[in-house]
């Protein structure tokens, strides 16, 4: 079973993505901010992480830095999902190691197809 970690502080996004990916047969992990995500990642290695940028405590940029520094996690696929839509924001996300950077508002269908593509 494929594992996905959804890291976002917006309950509506989390609920809709959790529902969608469970229906697709994924084991779904949820974190509301970067520090919660990093705690969860100590004991769980997902196949892919969907990561918001703007969150309380630890933002998405700080979170992906920590993920990519971790030997066990550095190969894990990461998709940023963010309302930060300046070219510089997107470039920063990709430079930090994200595989994709999708803008909010987003299409769930598009996100699902990106996840499928990244996981082959």
N, C-alpha and C positions, 0 to 999 in steps of 0.2 A: 504494500500500500504506500502510495506517495504521500509525503508529509509537506504541509505548507504552514508557514508562520505568517500571520497577518498582524502587522504592527500599525495601529492607527488609533487616534483618540476620538474619532467620530463614530458614535455608536451605530448610526444608520449604515455607514459603510461597512463596519465590522460585521453587523448582522447579515447584510445582503451577501457579502463575500463568503462568510462562514457557511451560509445556507447553500450558495452556489457550489462551493468546492466540496462540501460534504456530499451533495447530490452527485458530484462527479467521482466520488469514491476516495477522496483525499482524507487523510487524518489531519484535522485542522487545529492549530495552536493559535491562541490570541494573546496579544500584549497591547496595552493601552499607551505605552511610551517606550522610549529606548532602553531605560534602565530595566523595566520589566522584561523586555525582549532579551536583553543580555543575560538576565538571570535564568530565563527559560532555556536559553541556548547552552547553558552549562551542562544540562542533562539531556537535551534533545537536539538532534542534528536533522533539520528539515532538508528536503530536496530543493526548496525554493522559499524565498522570503519576499513578501510584499510589504514595502516600507514607506510610510509617510515621512515627509521632511519636517514639517512644523508640528512639534509635539511638546508637551510639558517635560520638565526635567532634562532628559537627554534627547536631542533632536536626531533626525534621520542621518544627517551627515556624520555626527559623532558616532552614531550606532554602527554605520557601515565601516568606519575606520576600525573600530574594535573587532567587528566580524572578520575583516580581511587580515587583521593581525593574528587571528587565532588559527593555528595550524589545521585544526579539525574542521574549521568552517570556511577556510579561504576559497574552496572550490564551490561553495554553495551559491546558487544563482540568486540574484537580487534584482527585484523590479521596484524602482521608486514610483510612487503614486502621489503626486503633489499638485497643489494649486500654485506653487512657485513656478512661473512659466517663462521667466526671462531666459534668454539663451545662456547667460552666465550660470544660472541655477542648474539648468539641464547639463551643461558642460561639466560643472563641478561634480554633480551626481555621477556622471559617467567616468570622470577622472578618478573618483574615489573607489570605483570598481563595480558600479551597478551594470547589469547586463542590458537593462532597458530603463527608460524614464517616461512614464505616461502622465499626462496632465489631467487634473480634475477640472471640471466634471468629466468623468470617463464613462466608457461603455463597458459593462461587465463582460459582454460578449468578446470585445476586443482584448480585455485583460485575460480572459480564459484562453483565447487563441495564442496570446503571447506566452502564457505559462506552458501550454501544450508544446509550442514551438521550442522553447528553451529546454524543456525536459525530454524533447525528442519523442 
